Amino acid sequence: MRDDTALGTVSQLWRYPASSLAGERQDAILVGPAGIEGDRMFGLVDIRDNEIARPDREAKWHKVPRIRTRLTNDRDLEIAVPDGDWLSAPGAECDRAISAYLGFAASIRPFGQENAPPAYAGPVTAARYSKAPIHLLTTASLARLKALHPDGAADPRRFRPNIVIDIAEVEGSFPETEWIGRKLAIGELLLTISEPCRRCGFTIIAQDGFEHDPAILRNLVRHNAHNLGVYCTVDHPAGIKVGDSMRFL
């Protein structure tokens, strides 16, 4: 049965062409059975040991989320280090720029040959974790975190959601954490909320516009069992856009 009462509307849409690098905000996205087209196709590795970037665990990677990404033609990756020009990736020129910025030799590589550009013949890498199809976050949960930590920046970029839903605040609650198992519709897209999103040290790292802040994670550990936002599986793929309404099914 469909509940035709809109719970909220889509306020932001994000994809992350390269894991751990800055995301790319979108006006509309296409969601397939495995998630958003163009999401997490590439990784950044330390050339010395082929270690994949871990900003959540190692300080040497803390500057990585400031590296911008975008996809042209929804397939071809470009990156830009702070104060740098957009560069095609993967490639030697972009690797030189990233290495100079980080202070050690690093390289952008596709996650498997299936994500490589057609003419690419270089090395590939493996993702360090299996991504969830969709990560959904509400403005109500961000407002709750801000209420707990008024001096902090409860910026969505700390949490890397795909879909941000604007809903009314629920006093004392991170509401989507209570939706596990529920089904919802965003336009023609049908999702099942599968599990809460357990947060890691990435959430405390400084990015453009906000500072390093360990209290962000401490408050989530203390008040929401380490979680913020939810993961969703895709029941019916579809395109969605900013302004679409969200309903429970």
C-alpha positions as CSV (number, residue, x, y, z in Angstrom):
1,M,0.0,0.0,0.0
2,R,1.3,3.5,-0.9
3,D,1.2,6.3,1.6
4,D,0.6,9.3,-0.6
5,T,1.6,11.8,2.1
6,A,5.0,13.3,1.2
7,L,7.4,13.0,4.1
8,G,10.0,15.3,2.6
9,T,11.8,16.3,-0.6
10,V,15.2,15.7,-2.1
11,S,17.4,18.7,-1.3
12,Q,20.8,17.4,-2.4
13,L,22.1,14.6,-4.7
14,W,25.7,13.5,-4.7
15,R,27.9,11.0,-6.5
16,Y,31.6,10.2,-5.6
17,P,33.5,9.3,-8.8
18,A,36.7,8.6,-6.8
19,S,36.5,7.0,-3.3
20,S,37.7,9.4,-0.5
21,L,38.0,12.4,-2.9
22,A,35.4,15.2,-2.9
23,G,32.0,14.4,-4.3
24,E,30.2,15.9,-7.2
25,R,26.8,17.5,-6.5
26,Q,24.1,16.8,-9.1
27,D,20.7,18.2,-10.0
28,A,19.6,14.7,-11.1
29,I,20.9,11.2,-10.9
30,L,20.2,7.8,-12.5
31,V,19.9,5.0,-9.9
32,G,20.5,1.5,-11.2
33,P,20.1,-1.8,-9.3
34,A,23.6,-1.5,-7.9
35,G,23.5,2.2,-7.1
36,I,24.1,5.6,-8.8
37,E,25.7,5.7,-12.2
38,G,29.2,7.0,-11.9
39,D,29.6,6.5,-8.2
40,R,32.9,5.2,-6.8
41,M,34.5,4.1,-10.0
42,F,38.1,5.0,-9.1
43,G,40.5,4.8,-6.1
44,L,43.6,6.7,-5.0
45,V,46.7,4.5,-4.1
46,D,50.1,5.1,-2.6
47,I,52.4,3.9,-5.4
48,R,55.0,2.7,-2.9
49,D,52.9,-0.1,-1.5
50,N,49.6,0.1,-3.5
51,E,47.8,1.0,-0.3
52,I,44.4,2.6,-1.1
53,A,43.6,5.9,0.5
54,R,42.3,5.7,4.1
55,P,41.6,9.2,5.4
56,D,39.6,7.7,8.2
57,R,42.7,6.0,9.6
58,E,45.9,7.7,8.4
59,A,46.9,11.4,8.6
60,K,48.9,11.2,5.4
61,W,45.5,11.0,3.5
62,H,43.7,13.8,5.4
63,K,44.1,16.2,2.5
64,V,42.5,13.8,0.0
65,P,38.8,15.0,0.5
66,R,39.9,18.5,-0.7
67,I,40.7,17.1,-4.2
68,R,37.7,17.8,-6.4
69,T,36.3,15.4,-8.9
70,R,33.8,15.5,-11.8
71,L,32.7,13.2,-14.6
72,T,32.4,14.4,-18.1
73,N,29.9,12.5,-20.3
74,D,29.0,10.6,-17.0
75,R,32.1,8.5,-17.6
76,D,35.4,10.4,-18.0
77,L,37.0,11.4,-14.7
78,E,38.7,14.8,-14.1
79,I,40.3,15.9,-10.9
80,A,41.6,19.2,-9.5
81,V,43.8,19.7,-6.5
82,P,43.3,22.9,-4.5
83,D,44.3,25.9,-6.7
84,G,45.0,23.6,-9.6
85,D,43.4,23.1,-13.0
86,W,41.1,20.3,-14.0
87,L,43.1,17.3,-15.3
88,S,42.1,14.2,-17.0
89,A,42.4,11.0,-14.9
90,P,43.8,8.4,-14.7
91,G,47.0,9.8,-16.2
92,A,50.5,10.8,-15.5
93,E,49.8,14.6,-15.3
94,C,47.0,14.2,-12.7
95,D,49.2,11.7,-10.7
96,R,52.0,14.3,-10.7
97,A,49.6,17.0,-9.4
98,I,48.2,14.7,-6.7
99,S,51.6,13.5,-5.6
100,A,52.9,17.0,-5.3
101,Y,49.9,18.0,-3.3
102,L,50.1,15.1,-0.9
103,G,53.9,15.0,-0.6
104,F,54.3,11.4,-1.7
105,A,53.8,9.3,-4.9
106,A,50.1,8.6,-5.5
107,S,48.0,7.5,-8.4
108,I,44.4,7.4,-9.5
109,R,43.4,3.9,-10.7
110,P,40.1,2.4,-11.8
111,F,38.3,-0.1,-9.6
112,G,38.7,-3.0,-11.9
113,Q,39.0,-3.0,-15.7
114,E,35.2,-2.6,-16.0
115,N,35.5,1.0,-14.7
116,A,38.5,1.9,-16.8
117,P,38.3,4.3,-19.8
118,P,38.3,2.5,-23.1
119,A,41.9,3.4,-24.0
120,Y,43.3,2.9,-20.5
121,A,46.0,0.2,-20.3
122,G,47.5,1.0,-16.8
123,P,47.1,-0.7,-13.5
124,V,43.8,-1.1,-11.7
125,T,43.0,-1.5,-8.0
126,A,40.3,-3.1,-5.9
127,A,37.9,-1.2,-3.7
128,R,38.7,-1.5,0.0
129,Y,35.0,-2.2,0.9
130,S,31.8,-3.1,-0.9
131,K,29.8,0.0,-1.3
132,A,26.1,0.1,-0.4
133,P,23.8,0.9,-3.4
134,I,22.4,4.1,-1.8
135,H,23.3,6.2,1.3
136,L,20.4,8.4,2.4
137,L,20.6,11.2,5.0
138,T,18.0,13.6,6.3
139,T,18.2,17.3,7.2
140,A,16.5,16.4,10.5
141,S,19.4,14.2,11.6
142,L,21.9,16.9,10.6
143,A,19.8,19.4,12.7
144,R,19.9,16.9,15.7
145,L,23.6,16.7,15.4
146,K,23.9,20.5,15.3
147,A,21.7,20.7,18.4
148,L,24.0,18.4,20.2
149,H,27.2,20.1,19.0
150,P,26.3,23.8,18.3
151,D,29.9,24.8,17.6
152,G,30.4,22.1,15.0
153,A,29.7,22.1,11.3
154,A,27.1,19.4,10.6
155,D,27.9,19.6,6.9
156,P,26.6,16.8,4.6
157,R,30.0,16.5,3.0
158,R,31.3,15.0,6.2
159,F,29.0,12.0,5.7
160,R,29.1,11.5,1.9
161,P,25.4,10.8,1.3
162,N,24.0,10.1,-2.1
163,I,20.6,11.5,-1.3
164,V,19.8,14.2,1.3
165,I,16.1,14.5,2.2
166,D,14.7,17.7,3.6
167,I,12.2,16.8,6.4
168,A,10.9,18.5,9.5
169,E,13.1,18.2,12.6
170,V,12.1,15.6,15.1
171,E,13.2,16.8,18.5
172,G,15.6,14.4,20.2
173,S,15.8,12.0,17.3
174,F,17.8,10.9,14.3
175,P,14.7,9.8,12.5
176,E,15.9,7.7,9.6
177,T,17.7,5.4,12.1
178,E,14.3,4.3,13.1
179,W,13.2,3.4,9.5
180,I,15.2,0.2,9.1
181,G,13.2,-2.3,7.0
182,R,10.8,0.3,5.7
183,K,10.2,0.8,2.0
184,L,10.0,4.2,0.4
185,A,9.5,5.9,-3.0
186,I,11.3,8.9,-4.4
187,G,9.6,9.7,-7.6
188,E,9.6,6.4,-9.4
189,L,12.6,5.1,-7.5
190,L,11.7,2.4,-4.9
191,L,14.1,1.7,-2.1
192,T,14.3,-0.5,1.0
193,I,16.1,0.9,4.0
194,S,18.5,-1.9,4.9
195,E,20.7,-0.8,7.8
196,P,22.1,2.3,9.7
197,C,25.3,3.9,8.4
198,R,28.0,3.4,11.0
199,R,30.3,6.4,11.0
200,C,34.1,6.4,11.0
201,G,37.0,8.9,11.4
202,F,36.4,10.4,8.0
203,T,33.6,12.5,9.5
204,I,36.0,14.5,11.7
205,I,38.4,15.5,8.9
206,A,38.6,19.2,7.7
207,Q,37.3,20.1,4.3
208,D,36.8,23.3,2.5
209,G,34.6,25.4,4.8
210,F,34.9,23.5,8.0
211,E,37.6,22.4,10.4
212,H,38.9,19.1,11.9
213,D,36.4,18.3,14.7
214,P,36.6,15.1,16.7
215,A,33.4,16.1,18.6
216,I,31.4,15.3,15.5
217,L,32.1,11.6,15.9
218,R,32.0,11.6,19.7
219,N,28.4,12.9,19.7
220,L,27.3,10.2,17.2
221,V,28.9,7.5,19.3
222,R,27.3,8.9,22.5
223,H,23.8,9.7,21.1
224,N,23.2,7.4,18.1
225,A,25.2,4.3,18.6
226,H,27.9,5.5,16.1
227,N,25.4,6.0,13.3
228,L,24.1,8.8,11.0
229,G,22.0,8.2,7.9
230,V,21.0,4.8,6.4
231,Y,21.9,2.5,3.6
232,C,19.3,1.5,1.1
233,T,18.9,-1.3,-1.5
234,V,17.2,-0.6,-4.8
235,D,13.9,-2.3,-5.5
236,H,13.0,-0.4,-8.7
237,P,15.7,1.7,-10.5
238,A,14.8,5.1,-11.8
239,G,16.1,8.6,-12.2
240,I,15.4,11.2,-9.6
241,K,16.0,14.9,-9.3
242,V,16.3,17.7,-6.6
243,G,12.7,18.6,-5.5
244,D,11.3,15.1,-5.9
245,S,9.1,14.1,-3.0
246,M,9.8,11.0,-0.7
247,R,7.0,8.8,0.6
248,F,6.8,5.6,2.6
249,L,5.3,2.6,0.9
